[in-house]
């Protein structure tokens, strides 16, 4: 471990403006001239109505702005210009993207192995993991699985604390959180915020965006940065916000939650609500509260008054002076860290082990698919049972191969929802610097291999011997290898799709559409020489893995066999003749070359995923 734990992080920002490029070519200012600061030992809340810019401000400070967003102004870390890149500061996202089959202790332990130095003794790593579990109050659920669609796991508040635990594992001094209390009940929200307050009191600088906290949660914040329409409404001590609003002419009623009152003053949606209710019968008979200034003006007017009042207030002057003071004091050059100190081999090994454990425990990932594959191949085996070498078996063998390498491999898209969940975890960990894309690609390929081998060899063996395809070990080996390669190509294709389409329903539809097109040009539904050349033959049939799988399997099954003719008096038909005239196969090309093309497609799709 480094000595970062003894170094404080003082963050300041001055005249921060963020502009977003729109699709029409125009630009829109999301944040306008914001100035503020966050100090060690404090927890700062970024608050405002939906669309106010609080998440954008958090992303701007953490260096996570989207590619179409442009930042101007100054961000200072310990008095020096800071450009926090991906993985440079601990950042907890709004969504708890965790692996549901792992226990809480396993989740944190694997994260520790991914990021802590290889030379650190196992006992020290485990002590750090146990210390983090205690610090986040997770002792009671440490050996409980996180949970997913078929496994009952920990509560929402506990999941949020696990997400925070993963990011504080490397003991960063700067911690960003996006809506840490979103979707939690009041007790869980209070527990999470109390935990964050404890982390801050330990010398960390904590900045969290929050939407509308309860009064109990609001009291836990040290500083409040209130935004509306991308402008500062208030920045200062959270305990002094009510006094500021009262001085500005918007006192908080005695029985109202302060955060509710602040948002009531600056949320323009209330104007629409008032306009809708204005003509209702109930509103006619209700007496308006003449003491409430918000009844006498629109929210837009109140917002203008508050922003203007803040610009000339002592709070604004104090913020400017504090930022100037922090800019003058050049502190230690701080690497906020959070990135990995483990070697590539350690990362790849740990990810492979974690992925293998996840796959083995996830019933829907491979075990359910194995059962379905066995059932379907038993159906194929009984329908084409002992197909033989009669005249009718010529087309039967072709149809059997087409179904196996078409529909059976098509079922591999069923694993897409699991890919999407894996991608969410991968994106969170990559952005926080836990590991790189290459380590993930290697680990996913290696960990999936035993399951895919099991699926294809079990189902392939059943099908091969029930149908009694071309006898001989090399023919059997080619058949199961081609089936394994085809299934793995589909998995690799779906991984590439998952990297650009996070919605599993859209991904399945697109994956199914692509495979449907590939099946059409495979050379079974339309013979290779009859496929229109400009587009469908070249290049589509050559891009289709079904084409290469069928070309190879037809040769593997028919070559060397003799088939009965229509009339017993006619000579038997050699398999080579059928390959050339019936299926239009190029017999000069080796079937092993077709298999090599399939394996090269696996590499190409994995590379596509790596590049995306």
VOGU-3710 file (C-alpha; in Angstrom, 3 decimals, decimal comma):
1> xxxxxxxxxx> 0,000/0,000/0,000  1,046/3,562/-0,604  1,045/6,355/1,906  -2,024/8,004/0,448  -3,984/7,405/3,636  -2,091/10,208/5,408  -2,731/12,784/2,686  -5,816/14,996/2,599  -7,730/16,014/-0,517  -8,908/19,629/-0,765
11> xxxxxxxxxx> -11,044/20,130/-3,855  -12,048/23,541/-5,204  -13,704/24,707/-8,400  -14,013/28,208/-9,812  -16,234/29,550/-12,651  -17,062/26,011/-13,704  -19,130/25,895/-16,896  -20,169/22,796/-18,825  -21,514/23,025/-22,376  -23,070/20,112/-24,235
21> xxxxxxxxxx> -23,034/19,723/-28,019  -26,504/18,781/-29,255  -27,278/16,558/-32,229  -28,556/19,563/-34,198  -25,118/21,192/-34,054  -26,128/23,709/-31,388  -24,710/23,877/-27,879  -26,443/24,118/-24,518  -24,972/25,339/-21,221  -25,725/22,757/-18,516
31> xxxxxxxxxx> -23,685/24,416/-15,743  -22,943/28,134/-15,597  -20,158/29,768/-13,575  -20,179/27,535/-10,488  -17,730/28,139/-7,638  -17,322/26,002/-4,546  -15,076/23,717/-2,527  -15,007/20,503/-0,502  -12,646/19,886/2,395  -11,357/16,802/4,254
41> xxxxxxxxxx> -13,551/15,582/7,092  -16,735/16,929/5,491  -19,589/15,493/3,464  -20,988/17,862/0,823  -24,452/17,371/-0,686  -25,134/18,471/-4,265  -28,890/19,017/-4,310  -31,451/20,268/-6,781  -34,534/19,233/-8,771  -34,301/16,824/-11,713
51> xxxxxxxxxx> -32,334/18,401/-14,551  -30,676/21,001/-12,320  -27,160/19,777/-13,177  -26,107/18,093/-9,929  -25,020/14,835/-11,616  -23,216/16,839/-14,305  -21,344/18,802/-11,631  -20,372/15,539/-9,908  -19,136/14,086/-13,224  -17,261/17,298/-14,039
61> xxxxxxxxxx> -15,422/17,239/-10,705  -14,651/13,514/-11,055  -13,483/13,806/-14,675  -16,308/11,645/-16,029  -18,032/14,011/-18,445  -19,437/12,514/-21,644  -17,559/12,952/-24,923  -20,003/15,627/-26,146  -19,598/17,761/-22,980  -17,003/20,552/-22,727
71> xxxxxxxxxx> -15,712/21,983/-19,460  -14,320/25,454/-18,842  -13,167/26,950/-15,574  -10,741/25,632/-12,995  -10,758/22,503/-10,832  -8,081/22,485/-8,140  -6,906/19,558/-6,045  -4,706/20,643/-3,140  -4,144/23,985/-4,896  -3,055/22,430/-8,184
81> xxxxxxxxxx> -4,991/22,063/-11,417  -6,637/18,679/-11,456  -7,925/16,721/-14,401  -9,220/13,575/-12,775  -9,304/10,909/-15,458  -11,265/7,652/-15,426  -10,209/5,599/-12,429  -8,404/8,490/-10,753  -10,938/9,035/-7,958  -13,293/6,682/-6,154
91> xxxxxxxxxx> -16,732/7,039/-7,712  -19,887/5,170/-6,657  -22,561/5,090/-9,346  -26,292/5,313/-8,740  -26,860/1,688/-9,828  -25,549/-1,182/-7,730  -23,953/-3,268/-10,486  -22,785/-6,302/-8,535  -22,411/-10,022/-9,278  -25,476/-11,595/-7,684
101> xxxxxxxxxx> -24,067/-15,102/-7,141  -21,146/-13,960/-4,954  -21,350/-13,326/-1,220  -20,530/-9,890/0,175  -17,155/-11,119/1,478  -16,312/-12,763/-1,868  -17,276/-9,611/-3,780  -14,930/-7,428/-1,708  -12,179/-10,093/-1,625  -12,080/-10,473/-5,408
111> xxxxxxxxxx> -11,965/-6,684/-5,754  -9,018/-6,580/-3,338  -7,098/-9,194/-5,356  -7,786/-7,280/-8,560  -6,287/-4,046/-7,252  -3,866/-4,644/-4,385  -0,184/-5,346/-5,174  0,802/-8,969/-5,875  3,561/-8,757/-3,269  1,179/-7,882/-0,451
121> xxxxxxxxxx> 0,728/-10,962/1,783  -2,647/-12,705/1,596  -3,165/-12,116/5,348  -2,827/-8,331/4,899  -5,268/-8,341/1,984  -7,784/-10,337/4,010  -7,326/-8,025/7,008  -8,055/-5,035/4,761  -11,185/-6,776/3,417  -12,432/-7,580/6,931
131> xxxxxxxxxx> -11,693/-4,025/8,077  -13,716/-2,625/5,166  -16,622/-4,967/5,968  -16,634/-3,725/9,579  -16,253/-0,074/8,512  -19,334/-0,355/6,265  -21,362/-2,281/8,858  -21,692/-5,397/6,693  -20,695/-8,027/9,293  -24,186/-9,521/9,570
141> xxxxxxxxxx> -24,522/-10,146/5,830  -20,873/-10,842/4,949  -21,579/-14,478/4,012  -24,909/-13,821/2,275  -25,091/-13,761/-1,529  -25,745/-10,380/-3,133  -28,757/-11,876/-4,955  -30,244/-11,871/-8,460  -33,411/-12,993/-10,264  -33,357/-16,492/-8,786
151> xxxxxxxxxx> -31,250/-16,023/-5,639  -32,659/-14,150/-2,646  -29,924/-11,880/-1,345  -29,161/-8,778/0,684  -31,343/-5,645/0,929  -31,071/-2,513/-1,232  -29,334/-0,541/1,523  -26,789/-3,329/2,031  -26,114/-3,456/-1,713  -25,437/0,280/-1,696
161> xxxxxxxxxx> -22,989/-0,155/1,193  -21,251/-2,993/-0,691  -20,856/-0,665/-3,700  -19,282/1,962/-1,436  -17,080/-0,667/0,263  -15,620/-1,692/-3,116  -14,524/1,880/-3,810  -13,050/2,685/-0,380  -11,018/-0,533/-0,375  -7,935/1,274/-1,703
171> xxxxxxxxxx> -8,410/3,970/0,976  -8,891/6,926/-1,405  -9,067/10,383/0,156  -11,620/11,651/-2,371  -14,999/9,959/-2,776  -17,789/10,848/-5,214  -21,265/9,314/-4,961  -24,156/9,680/-7,412  -27,531/9,492/-5,632  -26,356/7,120/-2,840
181> xxxxxxxxxx> -29,806/7,143/-1,181  -31,859/6,721/-4,366  -34,428/3,908/-4,165  -33,841/3,248/-0,457  -36,344/3,450/2,390  -35,807/6,096/5,071  -33,975/3,779/7,490  -31,604/2,434/4,794  -30,987/5,945/3,457  -30,134/7,179/6,959
191> xxxxxxxxxx> -27,791/4,209/7,580  -25,957/4,759/4,268  -25,580/8,505/4,862  -24,462/7,924/8,467  -21,806/5,549/7,103  -20,655/8,189/4,612  -20,468/10,722/7,443  -18,243/8,302/9,339  -15,972/7,951/6,269  -15,735/11,745/6,065
201> xxxxxxxxxx> -14,872/12,060/9,758  -11,974/9,683/9,066  -10,347/12,465/6,998  -11,868/11,772/3,606  -13,473/14,345/1,316  -16,952/13,100/0,414  -19,181/14,675/-2,257  -22,597/13,179/-2,967  -25,460/14,198/-5,229  -28,839/13,742/-3,535
211> xxxxxxxxxx> -32,359/14,381/-4,770  -34,695/14,974/-1,835  -33,360/13,660/1,497  -35,446/13,259/4,611  -34,936/15,755/7,450  -32,877/13,168/9,407  -30,591/12,533/6,423  -30,294/16,272/5,655  -28,962/16,955/9,165  -26,023/14,600/8,476
221> xxxxxxxxxx> -24,586/16,790/5,682  -21,938/19,378/6,524  -22,185/21,488/3,366  -24,955/22,054/0,849  -24,549/23,015/-2,795  -28,022/23,842/-4,124  -28,479/24,012/-7,901  -31,305/25,025/-10,203  -31,068/25,338/-13,975  -27,301/24,906/-13,816
231> xxxxxxxxxx> -26,820/27,926/-11,515  -25,888/28,189/-7,844  -28,819/28,933/-5,544  -26,890/28,404/-2,305  -23,499/27,117/-1,204  -22,476/26,999/2,416  -23,072/25,127/5,636  -26,157/22,918/5,452  -27,187/24,075/8,940  -27,279/27,725/7,768
241> xxxxxxxxxx> -29,357/27,144/4,605  -32,696/27,809/6,343  -31,421/31,159/7,603  -30,255/32,067/4,074  -33,693/31,298/2,600  -35,407/33,287/5,360  -33,182/36,328/4,679  -33,934/35,984/0,951  -37,658/36,174/1,742  -38,528/32,478/1,664
251> xxxxxxxxxx> -38,653/31,283/5,291  -39,091/27,550/5,881  -42,449/26,771/7,580  -42,040/25,243/11,077  -43,308/21,730/10,245  -41,693/21,334/6,822  -38,600/19,302/5,914  -35,868/21,859/4,947  -34,863/19,983/1,793  -38,514/19,806/0,698
261> xxxxxxxxxx> -38,824/23,571/1,204  -35,645/24,356/-0,756  -36,762/22,251/-3,707  -40,288/23,677/-3,493  -38,767/27,140/-4,000  -36,664/26,231/-7,065  -38,533/23,417/-8,828  -40,459/24,898/-11,759  -42,633/21,762/-11,997  -44,700/23,219/-9,126
271> xxxxxxxxxx> -45,860/26,007/-11,471  -47,385/23,383/-13,766  -49,062/21,687/-10,800  -50,543/25,002/-9,611  -51,781/25,812/-13,120  -53,446/22,404/-13,397  -55,153/22,682/-10,011  -56,118/26,340/-10,383  -59,517/25,679/-11,894  -60,397/22,612/-9,816
281> xxxxxxxxxx> -63,390/22,721/-7,430  -61,177/21,886/-4,482  -58,864/24,825/-5,151  -61,822/27,243/-5,321  -62,974/26,449/-1,808  -59,506/26,162/-0,254  -58,164/29,335/1,285  -54,684/30,170/0,049  -51,919/30,728/2,554  -51,237/34,446/2,308
291> xxxxxxxxxx> -48,120/34,077/4,450  -46,411/31,855/1,873  -44,463/34,056/-0,591  -44,531/31,213/-3,130  -48,304/31,699/-3,463  -47,712/35,229/-4,772  -45,093/34,468/-7,425  -44,023/31,787/-9,866  -41,158/29,426/-9,109  -39,159/31,009/-11,944
301> xxxxxxxxxx> -39,395/34,397/-10,206  -38,443/32,842/-6,863  -35,454/31,158/-8,521  -34,268/34,450/-10,031  -34,587/36,196/-6,674  -32,646/33,443/-4,876  -29,798/33,232/-7,416  -29,506/37,017/-7,462  -29,575/37,189/-3,655  -26,853/34,508/-3,443
311> xxxxxxxxxx> -24,563/36,415/-5,854  -24,570/39,385/-3,452  -24,616/37,396/-0,205  -21,898/36,787/2,353  -22,082/33,060/1,504  -20,894/33,765/-2,048  -18,122/36,072/-0,803  -16,980/33,423/1,702  -16,903/30,756/-1,028  -14,831/32,980/-3,336
321> xxxxxxxxxx> -12,377/33,836/-0,554  -12,034/30,193/0,480  -11,360/29,055/-3,097  -8,739/31,817/-3,508  -7,112/30,700/-0,254  -7,092/27,046/-1,356  -5,586/28,041/-4,722  -2,689/29,805/-2,968  -1,879/26,894/-0,663  -0,047/24,344/-2,805
331> xxxxxxxxxx> -0,473/21,035/-1,011  0,867/17,578/-1,706  0,528/16,301/-5,266  -2,214/13,790/-4,666  -2,849/10,760/-6,808  -6,422/10,111/-5,692  -5,936/6,542/-6,825  -8,497/3,793/-6,911  -6,678/2,237/-9,859  -5,139/-1,200/-9,771
341> xxxxxxxxxx> -1,659/-2,019/-8,475  -1,982/-5,717/-9,376  -0,175/-7,235/-12,363  -1,998/-8,164/-15,563  -1,578/-11,886/-14,846  -3,071/-11,493/-11,365  -6,007/-9,526/-12,790  -6,638/-12,102/-15,533  -6,383/-15,009/-13,075  -8,681/-13,371/-10,500
351> xxxxxxxxxx> -11,262/-12,379/-13,110  -11,198/-15,896/-14,604  -11,757/-17,463/-11,194  -14,536/-15,009/-10,302  -16,245/-15,466/-13,671  -16,014/-19,273/-13,377  -17,577/-19,195/-9,895  -20,328/-16,893/-11,152  -21,112/-19,114/-14,145  -21,123/-22,300/-12,078
361> xxxxxxxxxx> -23,584/-20,806/-9,574  -25,865/-19,087/-12,081  -28,439/-21,711/-13,037  -29,700/-19,775/-16,038  -26,257/-19,025/-17,468  -25,113/-22,504/-18,560  -26,872/-25,237/-16,570  -30,338/-24,459/-17,923  -28,858/-24,152/-21,401  -27,153/-27,544/-20,970
371> xxxxxxxxxx> -30,509/-29,127/-20,110  -32,193/-27,473/-23,109  -29,341/-28,542/-25,410  -29,614/-32,151/-24,227  -33,407/-32,151/-24,703  -33,150/-30,648/-28,215  -30,350/-33,009/-29,301  -32,333/-35,986/-27,984  -35,211/-34,781/-30,189  -32,831/-34,522/-33,177
381> xxxxxxxxxx> -31,396/-37,948/-32,377  -34,789/-39,640/-32,233  -36,094/-37,928/-35,396  -32,950/-38,753/-37,424  -32,240/-42,005/-35,537  -29,779/-44,218/-37,442  -30,239/-42,126/-40,606  -28,321/-44,645/-42,748  -27,155/-44,326/-46,364  -30,412/-44,750/-48,253
391> xxxxxxxxxx> -31,360/-42,366/-51,051  -33,652/-40,350/-48,764  -30,876/-39,994/-46,178  -28,925/-37,677/-48,515  -31,253/-34,735/-47,890  -31,930/-35,929/-44,314  -28,228/-35,613/-43,453  -28,147/-32,150/-45,007  -31,234/-31,055/-43,067  -29,867/-32,509/-39,814
401> xxxxxxxxxx> -26,557/-30,625/-40,182  -28,395/-27,421/-41,091  -30,637/-27,649/-38,021  -27,753/-28,442/-35,665  -25,519/-25,590/-36,863  -28,455/-23,251/-37,328  -30,995/-23,539/-34,549  -28,880/-25,288/-31,885  -26,194/-22,584/-32,073  -28,988/-19,988/-32,272
411> xxxxxxxxxx> -29,969/-20,927/-28,708  -26,706/-19,412/-27,475  -28,296/-15,958/-27,619  -30,187/-17,056/-24,476  -27,087/-16,102/-22,499  -27,344/-12,455/-23,599  -29,077/-11,180/-20,416  -26,153/-12,576/-18,404  -23,710/-10,847/-20,777  -25,506/-7,552/-20,164
421> xxxxxxxxxx> -25,191/-7,973/-16,381  -21,491/-8,841/-16,787  -21,027/-5,760/-18,978  -22,540/-3,490/-16,321  -20,094/-4,811/-13,712  -17,221/-4,567/-16,213  -18,015/-0,944/-17,144  -18,219/0,120/-13,495  -14,927/-1,572/-12,624  -13,119/-0,377/-15,748
431> xxxxxxxxxx> -14,146/3,252/-15,216  -12,870/3,036/-11,654  -9,536/1,667/-12,868  -9,862/-1,844/-11,433  -8,559/-3,514/-14,612  -8,399/-3,134/-18,394  -10,414/-4,505/-21,303  -7,813/-7,130/-22,276  -7,886/-8,793/-18,840  -11,695/-9,009/-19,043
441> xxxxxxxxxx> -11,678/-10,486/-22,578  -9,057/-13,101/-21,637  -10,833/-14,078/-18,414  -14,273/-14,285/-20,017  -12,932/-16,488/-22,828  -11,049/-18,856/-20,516  -13,785/-19,121/-17,846  -16,526/-19,857/-20,392  -14,509/-22,533/-22,169  -15,209/-25,471/-19,768
451> xxxxxxxxxx> -18,970/-24,831/-19,866  -19,079/-24,489/-23,653  -16,949/-27,635/-24,055  -19,325/-29,498/-21,713  -22,437/-28,280/-23,553  -21,137/-29,000/-27,047  -19,421/-32,314/-26,309  -22,385/-33,762/-24,374  -25,038/-32,641/-26,872  -22,743/-33,290/-29,868
461> xxxxxxxxxx> -21,896/-36,812/-28,693  -25,560/-37,692/-28,149  -26,509/-36,378/-31,575  -23,535/-37,967/-33,389  -24,078/-41,501/-32,112  -27,892/-41,459/-32,214  -28,013/-40,213/-35,802  -24,967/-42,364/-36,647  -23,154/-39,791/-38,679  -19,990/-40,722/-40,593
471> xxxxxxxxxx> -18,144/-43,232/-38,319  -14,561/-42,632/-37,229  -12,860/-40,686/-34,441  -11,618/-37,832/-36,677  -15,150/-37,361/-38,043  -16,552/-37,300/-34,505  -13,843/-34,888/-33,357  -14,473/-32,521/-36,276  -18,219/-32,529/-35,603  -17,950/-31,589/-31,919
481> xxxxxxxxxx> -15,157/-29,067/-32,567  -17,239/-27,388/-35,277  -20,222/-27,300/-32,908  -18,037/-25,836/-30,115  -16,577/-23,222/-32,480  -20,045/-22,228/-33,762  -21,492/-21,828/-30,249  -18,426/-19,823/-29,171  -18,719/-17,588/-32,257  -22,323/-16,798/-31,272
491> xxxxxxxxxx> -21,224/-16,047/-27,681  -18,478/-13,752/-28,999  -20,913/-12,023/-31,353  -23,390/-11,447/-28,514  -20,584/-10,062/-26,328  -19,745/-7,530/-29,057  -23,437/-6,590/-29,312  -23,694/-6,275/-25,504  -20,818/-3,761/-25,519  -22,830/-1,303/-27,655
501> xxxxxxxxxx> -26,460/-2,233/-26,786  -26,967/-2,483/-23,005  -30,694/-3,261/-23,292  -31,028/-7,057/-23,279  -34,334/-7,124/-25,209  -32,937/-4,966/-28,041  -29,726/-6,995/-27,985  -31,567/-10,313/-28,361  -33,654/-8,920/-31,238  -30,565/-7,618/-33,064
511> xxxxxxxxxx> -28,590/-10,809/-32,361  -31,478/-12,956/-33,606  -31,796/-10,800/-36,741  -28,085/-11,091/-37,536  -28,145/-14,869/-37,073  -31,290/-15,170/-39,180  -29,501/-13,415/-42,068  -26,432/-15,627/-41,579  -28,622/-18,759/-41,737  -30,247/-17,563/-44,992
521> xxxxxxxxxx> -26,867/-17,359/-46,766  -25,443/-20,542/-45,195  -25,901/-22,530/-48,425  -28,777/-24,739/-47,297  -31,918/-22,667/-47,899  -30,395/-21,363/-51,138  -27,505/-23,287/-52,700  -24,156/-21,447/-52,767  -24,032/-20,963/-56,564  -27,626/-19,701/-56,612
531> xxxxxxxxxx> -27,131/-17,010/-53,945  -27,162/-13,557/-55,656  -23,524/-12,502/-55,950  -23,299/-8,702/-55,578  -24,174/-8,670/-51,868  -25,514/-11,950/-50,543  -22,794/-14,252/-51,904  -19,989/-11,728/-51,594  -19,500/-10,791/-48,802  -22,482/-11,958/-46,690
541> xxxxxxxxxx> -22,140/-15,743/-47,112  -18,418/-15,502/-46,306  -19,143/-13,472/-43,158  -21,725/-16,064/-42,028  -20,260/-18,653/-39,661  -23,153/-20,982/-40,629  -21,730/-21,113/-44,170  -18,309/-22,329/-43,039  -19,774/-24,722/-40,450  -22,085/-26,359/-43,012
551> xxxxxxxxxx> -19,403/-26,501/-45,719  -17,096/-28,313/-43,327  -19,748/-30,624/-41,819  -21,138/-31,661/-45,239  -17,635/-32,746/-46,244  -17,034/-34,373/-42,863  -20,235/-36,415/-43,059  -20,671/-37,260/-46,768  -17,155/-37,647/-48,101  -16,165/-41,323/-48,347
561> xxxxxxxxxx> -19,723/-42,677/-48,004  -21,740/-44,474/-50,704  -25,488/-43,861/-50,931  -28,219/-45,967/-52,485  -29,629/-44,773/-55,789  -33,323/-44,322/-56,556  -33,306/-47,651/-58,350  -31,498/-50,642/-56,864  -30,172/-51,505/-60,317  -28,379/-48,188/-60,635
571> xxxxxxxxxx> -24,872/-47,805/-59,150  -24,490/-46,352/-55,660  -23,812/-42,631/-55,414  -20,462/-41,522/-53,921  -20,535/-38,762/-51,286  -18,105/-36,617/-53,309  -20,576/-36,522/-56,207  -23,371/-35,417/-53,836  -21,154/-32,726/-52,338  -20,395/-31,205/-55,749
581> xxxxxxxxxx> -23,757/-31,575/-57,508  -26,401/-31,539/-54,754  -24,858/-29,215/-52,108  -22,420/-27,380/-54,437  -19,472/-27,798/-52,068  -15,910/-27,043/-53,159  -14,342/-30,450/-52,392  -10,867/-29,110/-53,215  -10,985/-27,086/-49,990  -10,149/-28,990/-46,798
591> xxxxxxxxxx> -12,818/-29,230/-44,104  -10,115/-28,310/-41,580  -9,748/-24,967/-43,343  -13,473/-24,364/-42,747  -12,921/-25,164/-39,060  -9,942/-22,790/-38,941  -12,139/-19,991/-40,359  -14,667/-20,616/-37,543  -11,966/-20,313/-34,874  -10,602/-17,167/-36,532
601> xxxxxxxxxx> -14,111/-15,667/-36,296  -14,012/-16,197/-32,511  -10,795/-14,165/-32,386  -12,230/-11,452/-34,692  -15,402/-10,984/-32,610  -13,385/-10,878/-29,373  -11,123/-8,260/-30,948  -14,218/-6,284/-31,978  -15,372/-6,350/-28,370  -11,903/-5,240/-27,246
611> xx> -11,939/-2,297/-29,676  -15,499/-1,255/-28,773
//
